[in-house]
Amino acid sequence: MQAMALKNENSEEGPLSGFSRIYIGHTSTTQWNSTVPLKAFEIINLDTGAGKNGKLTIMNLDNQEFWQS
Protein backbone atom coordinates (compact mmCIF):
# COMPACT_ATOMS: atom_id res chain seq x y z
CA MET A 1 0.00 0.00 0.00
CA GLN A 2 2.43 2.57 -1.25
CA ALA A 3 -0.24 5.29 -1.17
CA MET A 4 -0.21 5.21 2.63
CA ALA A 5 3.43 6.27 2.62
CA LEU A 6 2.30 9.61 1.16
CA LYS A 7 0.09 10.40 4.16
CA ASN A 8 1.73 12.73 6.65
CA GLU A 9 0.37 11.71 10.05
CA ASN A 10 1.19 15.12 11.56
CA SER A 11 -0.67 17.22 9.01
CA GLU A 12 -4.05 17.47 7.36
CA GLU A 13 -2.38 18.84 4.24
CA GLY A 14 -0.60 16.66 1.73
CA PRO A 15 -1.09 14.74 -1.49
CA LEU A 16 -4.17 12.88 -0.20
CA SER A 17 -5.86 15.74 1.65
CA GLY A 18 -8.34 16.50 -1.14
CA PHE A 19 -10.12 13.15 -0.78
CA SER A 20 -12.39 11.80 1.94
CA ARG A 21 -11.67 8.18 0.92
CA ILE A 22 -9.49 6.42 -1.61
CA TYR A 23 -10.22 2.90 -2.91
CA ILE A 24 -7.36 0.86 -4.33
CA GLY A 25 -6.68 -2.57 -5.80
CA HIS A 26 -3.93 -4.48 -7.64
CA THR A 27 -2.19 -5.27 -4.34
CA SER A 28 -4.04 -8.17 -2.76
CA THR A 29 -4.84 -8.08 0.95
CA THR A 30 -3.70 -11.72 1.03
CA GLN A 31 -0.14 -10.34 1.15
CA TRP A 32 -1.03 -9.30 4.72
CA ASN A 33 -2.80 -12.62 5.46
CA SER A 34 -6.23 -11.01 5.17
CA THR A 35 -9.17 -12.13 3.03
CA VAL A 36 -11.22 -9.00 3.76
CA PRO A 37 -10.74 -5.38 2.64
CA LEU A 38 -8.09 -3.50 4.63
CA LYS A 39 -8.37 0.12 5.76
CA ALA A 40 -5.56 2.44 6.82
CA PHE A 41 -6.26 6.14 7.27
CA GLU A 42 -9.03 6.62 4.68
CA ILE A 43 -7.41 4.31 2.12
CA ILE A 44 -9.38 1.10 1.55
CA ASN A 45 -7.84 -1.83 -0.34
CA LEU A 46 -10.61 -3.90 -1.95
CA ASP A 47 -8.36 -6.39 -3.76
CA THR A 48 -8.91 -9.64 -1.86
CA GLY A 49 -7.12 -11.88 -4.33
CA ALA A 50 -9.91 -13.03 -6.67
CA GLY A 51 -7.42 -13.46 -9.51
CA LYS A 52 -5.25 -15.80 -7.43
CA ASN A 53 -7.64 -18.15 -5.64
CA GLY A 54 -8.81 -15.45 -3.21
CA LYS A 55 -12.25 -13.91 -2.87
CA LEU A 56 -14.11 -11.48 -5.11
CA THR A 57 -15.27 -8.51 -3.05
CA ILE A 58 -17.81 -5.75 -3.72
CA MET A 59 -18.52 -2.87 -1.33
CA ASN A 60 -21.36 -0.43 -0.70
CA LEU A 61 -19.42 2.84 -0.71
CA ASP A 62 -22.02 4.63 1.41
CA ASN A 63 -21.74 2.39 4.48
CA GLN A 64 -18.63 0.26 3.68
CA GLU A 65 -20.58 -3.00 3.99
CA PHE A 66 -19.01 -5.65 1.73
CA TRP A 67 -19.95 -8.99 0.22
CA GLN A 68 -17.68 -11.74 -1.04
CA SER A 69 -17.98 -14.77 -3.32
WORA-V268045 format. One record per backbone hydrogen bond with DSSP energy under -0.5 kcal/mol. CO is the residue of the C=O (numbers start at 1). NH is the residue of the N-H. If there is no record, write none. Layout:
co: [CO;CO]
nh: [NH;NH]
This chain:
co: [1;1;2;3;4;7;8;14;16;22;24;28;29;29;30;38;40;42;42;43;43;44;44;45;46;47;48;49;49;50;55;55;56;58;59;60;65;67]
nh: [4;5;5;6;7;9;11;17;19;44;46;31;32;34;33;45;43;22;44;40;45;24;46;38;48;29;55;52;54;53;50;57;69;67;61;64;60;58]
